[in-house]
């Protein structure tokens, strides 16, 4: 199997300058380079630079996948968007790490080692990965830490945590992840039952911005000097910076409030929830299979009833397919004969079917490829 790598970088906060684009072009002559992106695929070589350097100087989001089982997602965030203590609480090397830059945090989610190469199907979906996962950055800037929790869950999935370890923070809304967070969980191959179990034990956020009364109460308690500072930033053209700071302030308050309302769960408890989720999943899957079988039988019965309305027409179709004399037509004739047998069994008699079938074989018994198909389907015994 040949090697395959896909990498993509995205600039969000500012576009690349012409000089920066020229610099990147000097590193790769094949890459697709625009003022906001750098995209390349490799099947025999690799990027002649450190992706971290690209992130440190040029880009805000990065996705990398390789068909030997490597998957990396990076995000560069302004440092006012999240505090170091929070980052440390979630980080579990090598699955979630961070680097302190002069004005940013560089966050890295990594699949780590995997031997389940057969499940690594999304190497063919590289061009769509960035679109699905990139919104995680904006979610983090708005104080949504669930993507960090997903990174920590990768270590739980691979059993690199101790049974008595506690979840980093009590986060609400784990039962209903965003589309980007779901994509990140798939990217990191989080155990589906673990993810469902963690969510089942999570409650809706009773202190969310959607609760106007709670939000208004929180805003009323903000110091006037702090509010004035945010307003000055907005008037000075730093609205995004003010929003990030306020979102972080609100997220910190929600985190403190959650700690007083609910106890953090241990890894052992999370796996117990995963077992419960697995049991429910198996029940639902069995139910879905039964429903699918009922629907399949309904459609099958309707088709057989339709055939029974005009048996001569159905026999003519089988003869016509056989007379075409090629493999595809023989397959169609064989399927039609199986359907006719079942239709006669349900709406007439098998004796009547055998009578017509003998006529069919008298006419087409020299077609060896067709006869072999009929023998294989149990419609005929070759002499």
C-alpha positions in Angstrom: 0.0 0.0 0.0 1.4 3.4 -1.0 1.7 6.2 1.5 -0.9 9.0 1.4 -0.9 12.3 3.4 -3.3 15.2 3.3 -2.7 18.5 5.0 -4.6 21.7 5.0 -4.0 25.0 6.8 -6.6 27.8 7.2 -6.1 31.5 8.1 -9.0 32.9 10.0 -8.0 36.1 11.9 -6.1 37.7 9.0 -5.2 36.8 5.4 -1.7 36.0 4.2 0.4 38.8 2.7 1.9 38.5 -0.7 5.3 38.1 0.8 4.0 35.3 3.1 2.4 33.5 0.1 5.7 33.7 -1.8 7.5 32.3 1.2 5.1 29.3 1.3 5.4 28.8 -2.4 9.2 28.5 -1.9 8.5 25.6 0.4 6.0 23.8 -1.8 5.6 24.3 -5.6 2.6 21.9 -5.8 0.5 23.2 -2.9 -2.8 25.1 -3.5 -2.0 28.5 -1.9 -4.5 31.3 -1.4 -4.6 34.3 1.0 -6.5 32.1 3.5 -5.3 28.6 2.9 -2.6 26.1 2.1 -3.6 22.6 0.8 -1.5 19.7 -0.4 -1.5 16.0 -0.8 1.5 13.7 -0.8 1.9 10.1 -2.0 5.7 9.8 -2.2 7.1 12.9 -0.3 6.2 15.1 2.6 6.0 18.8 3.6 9.5 20.3 3.7 8.7 22.3 6.8 7.4 21.9 10.3 3.6 22.3 10.4 3.9 23.9 13.8 6.0 26.7 12.3 3.2 27.2 9.8 0.8 27.5 12.7 3.0 29.7 14.8 3.4 32.3 12.0 0.7 32.1 9.4 -2.4 30.0 10.1 -5.2 29.4 12.7 -6.4 25.9 11.9 -4.6 22.8 10.6 -5.7 19.3 9.7 -3.4 16.4 8.8 -4.2 12.8 8.0 -2.1 9.9 6.7 -3.1 6.4 5.7 -0.7 4.8 8.2 -3.0 5.9 11.0 -1.9 9.4 11.9 -4.4 12.2 12.4 -3.7 15.7 13.8 -5.9 18.7 14.3 -4.4 22.1 15.4 -5.9 25.4 16.4 -4.2 28.7 17.2 -6.2 30.8 19.7 -5.6 34.3 21.1 -4.4 33.8 24.6 -7.2 36.0 26.1 -9.7 33.4 24.8 -8.8 30.7 27.4 -6.6 30.4 30.5 -3.7 28.1 30.9 -5.1 26.4 34.0 -8.1 25.2 32.0 -5.9 24.0 29.2 -3.7 22.1 31.6 -6.7 20.3 33.2 -7.7 18.8 29.9 -4.3 18.0 28.3 -3.2 14.3 28.1 -0.1 13.8 26.0 0.0 13.0 23.1 -3.7 13.3 22.5 -4.2 16.9 23.6 -1.3 19.3 24.1 -0.8 23.0 24.0 2.1 25.4 23.4 2.3 28.9 24.7 3.1 31.5 21.9 3.7 35.2 22.4 0.1 36.1 21.8 -1.6 32.8 21.2 -2.1 29.2 22.4 -1.3 26.5 19.9 -3.6 23.5 20.7 -3.0 20.1 19.2 -5.4 17.1 19.1 -3.7 13.9 18.0 -5.1 10.4 17.4 -1.8 8.9 18.6 -0.9 5.3 17.8 -3.6 3.2 16.2 -3.5 -0.3 14.8 -7.1 -0.2 13.5 -6.1 0.9 10.0 -9.2 -0.6 8.4 -11.3 2.0 10.3 -9.2 4.8 8.9 -11.6 5.4 6.1 -11.6 9.1 6.2 -8.2 9.4 4.5 -10.3 9.7 1.3 -12.3 12.5 2.8 -9.4 14.9 3.5 -10.8 17.8 1.4 -13.9 17.9 3.5 -12.4 17.5 7.0 -11.5 21.2 7.5 -15.0 22.3 6.7 -16.4 20.0 9.3 -13.9 20.5 12.1 -12.7 24.1 11.8 -15.8 25.6 13.6 -14.3 24.1 16.8 -12.0 27.1 17.0 -14.9 29.6 17.1 -16.7 27.5 19.6 -13.6 27.6 21.9 -13.4 31.4 21.5 -17.1 31.5 22.7 -16.2 29.6 25.8 -17.4 26.1 24.7 -14.9 23.7 26.1 -16.4 20.4 24.9 -13.8 20.0 22.2 -11.1 19.9 24.9 -13.2 17.3 26.8 -13.2 15.2 23.6 -9.4 15.4 23.4 -9.3 14.1 27.0 -11.7 11.3 26.1 -9.2 10.0 23.5 -6.9 9.1 26.4 -9.8 7.4 28.1 -10.6 5.5 25.0 -7.1 4.2 24.7 -7.0 3.4 28.4 -4.1 5.8 29.1 -5.9 7.2 32.2 -6.1 5.7 35.7 -9.5 4.3 36.7 -9.7 6.8 39.6 -8.9 9.9 37.5 -11.6 12.5 37.5 -13.0 14.3 34.4 -11.3 17.7 34.1 -14.4 19.8 34.5 -18.1 19.2 34.8 -19.3 20.4 31.3 -23.0 20.7 30.4 -24.2 19.8 26.9 -22.1 16.7 26.3 -25.4 14.9 25.4 -25.8 17.1 22.4 -22.5 17.9 20.7 -22.2 20.4 17.8 -21.6 19.1 14.3 -18.0 20.1 14.5 -17.5 18.4 17.9 -19.1 15.2 16.6 -16.7 15.4 13.6 -13.8 15.8 16.0 -14.9 12.8 18.1 -15.0 10.7 14.9 -11.6 12.1 13.9 -10.1 11.0 17.2 -11.9 7.6 17.1 -13.6 8.2 20.5 -15.4 5.0 21.6 -19.0 5.5 20.5 -20.4 4.0 23.7 -18.1 6.0 25.9 -19.2 9.2 24.1 -22.9 8.3 24.4 -22.4 7.3 28.1 -20.6 10.5 29.0 -23.4 12.4 27.3 -26.2 10.4 29.0 -24.8 11.5 32.4 -24.6 15.2 31.3 -27.3 17.6 31.8 -28.6 20.5 29.8 -26.9 23.8 30.7 -29.1 25.5 33.1 -26.8 28.6 33.2 -26.6 29.0 29.4 -26.9 32.3 27.6 -30.3 31.1 26.4 -31.6 31.5 29.9 -32.2 35.3 29.8 -32.9 35.7 33.5 -29.7 34.0 34.6 -27.7 35.8 32.0 -29.1 39.2 32.9 -28.3 38.5 36.6 -24.7 37.7 35.7 -24.3 40.8 33.6 -25.8 43.0 36.3 -23.1 41.8 38.7 -20.2 42.6 36.4 -18.1 45.5 37.7 -18.8 48.7 35.9 -15.2 49.3 35.2 -14.9 46.0 33.5 -18.0 46.6 31.4 -16.6 50.1 30.5 -13.4 48.4 29.4 -15.3 46.1 27.0 -17.2 49.0 25.5 -13.9 51.0 25.0 -12.5 48.0 23.1 -15.5 47.8 20.9 -15.4 51.6 20.1 -11.7 51.2 19.4 -12.2 48.6 16.7 -11.4 45.6 19.0 -14.9 44.2 19.2 -13.7 40.6 18.6 -11.1 40.9 21.4 -13.8 42.2 23.8 -16.2 39.4 22.8 -13.5 36.8 23.5 -12.7 38.2 26.9 -16.3 38.4 27.8 -17.0 34.9 26.6 -14.1 33.6 28.6 -15.3 35.5 31.7 -18.8 33.9 31.3 -17.3 30.5 30.7 -15.2 30.7 33.8 -18.3 31.6 35.8 -20.3 28.7 34.4 -17.4 26.3 35.2 -17.3 27.5 38.8 -21.1 27.3 39.1 -21.1 23.7 37.7 -18.5 22.6 40.3 -20.9 23.6 43.0 -23.8 21.8 41.4 -22.3 18.5 40.4 -19.4 16.2 41.3 -16.9 15.3 38.7 -17.1 11.6 37.6 -14.2 9.1 37.6 -13.0 7.2 34.6 -14.5 4.1 36.1 -17.9 5.7 36.3 -17.6 6.9 32.7 -16.9 3.3 31.5 -19.9 2.1 33.6 -22.0 4.7 31.7 -20.5 3.5 28.5 -21.6 -0.1 29.2 -25.1 1.1 29.9 -25.0 3.1 26.6 -23.8 0.0 24.8 -26.6 -2.1 26.1 -29.1 0.5 24.9 -27.4 0.8 21.6 -27.6 -3.0 21.0 -31.3 -2.9 21.9 -31.9 -0.1 19.5 -29.9 -1.8 16.7 -31.8 -5.0 17.2 -35.1 -3.0 17.0 -33.9 -1.3 13.9 -33.0 -4.6 12.3 -36.5 -6.0 13.1 -38.2 -2.9 11.7 -36.0 -3.1 8.5 -36.9 -6.8 8.1 -40.6 -6.1 8.5 -40.3 -3.3 5.9 -38.3 -5.5 3.6 -41.0 -8.3 3.9 -43.7 -5.8 3.2 -42.1 -4.6 0.0 -41.3 -8.2 -1.0 -44.9 -9.3 -0.5 -46.1 -6.2 -2.5 -43.8 -7.1 -5.4 -44.9 -10.8 -5.4 -48.5 -9.7 -5.4 -47.9 -7.5 -8.3 -46.3 -10.4 -10.2 -49.2 -12.6 -9.4 -51.6 -10.2 -11.1 -50.2 -11.1 -14.5 -48.0 -14.3 -14.4 -47.8 -14.5 -18.3 -46.2 -11.1 -18.5 -43.7 -12.0 -15.8 -42.8 -15.3 -17.7 -42.4 -13.3 -20.9 -39.9 -11.0 -19.1 -37.9 -14.0 -18.0 -37.8 -15.4 -21.5 -36.8 -12.1 -23.0 -33.9 -11.8 -20.6 -32.7 -15.3 -21.3 -32.9 -14.7 -25.0 -30.5 -11.8 -24.7 -27.7 -14.3 -24.1 -25.3 -12.3 -21.9 -24.3 -12.4 -18.2 -26.3 -9.4 -17.0 -29.5 -10.6 -18.7 -29.0 -14.1 -17.2 -28.7 -12.6 -13.8 -32.0 -10.7 -14.3 -33.7 -13.8 -15.6 -32.6 -15.8 -12.6 -33.9 -13.1 -10.2 -37.2 -13.1 -12.1 -37.5 -16.9 -11.8 -36.9 -16.8 -8.1 -39.5 -14.1 -7.7 -42.0 -16.2 -9.8 -41.4 -19.2 -7.7 -42.1 -17.3 -4.5 -45.1 -15.6 -6.0 -46.6 -18.9 -7.1 -46.0 -20.3 -3.6 -47.8 -17.4 -2.0 -50.6 -16.7 -4.5 -51.0 -20.0 -6.5 -49.3 -23.4 -6.2 -45.7 -24.7 -6.8 -47.1 -27.3 -9.1 -48.3 -24.6 -11.5 -44.9 -22.9 -11.2 -43.0 -26.2 -12.1 -45.2 -26.7 -15.1 -44.3 -23.3 -16.5 -40.7 -23.6 -15.4 -40.3 -26.9 -17.4 -41.4 -25.0 -20.5 -38.8 -22.4 -19.7 -36.0 -25.0 -19.4 -37.1 -26.8 -22.5 -36.4 -23.7 -24.4 -33.3 -22.5 -22.6 -31.5 -25.6 -21.3 -28.6 -25.2 -23.7 -27.6 -21.9 -22.2 -25.0 -23.3 -19.8 -24.2 -20.0 -18.1 -27.9 -19.5 -17.3 -28.3 -23.1 -16.1 -25.4 -22.7 -13.8 -27.0 -19.7 -12.2 -30.3 -21.6 -11.8 -28.5 -24.5 -10.1 -26.8 -22.1 -7.8 -30.1 -20.6 -6.8 -31.7 -24.0 -6.2 -34.1 -23.8 -9.1 -32.7 -26.6 -11.2 -30.7 -29.8 -10.8 -28.1 -30.2 -13.5 -27.9 -33.7 -15.0 
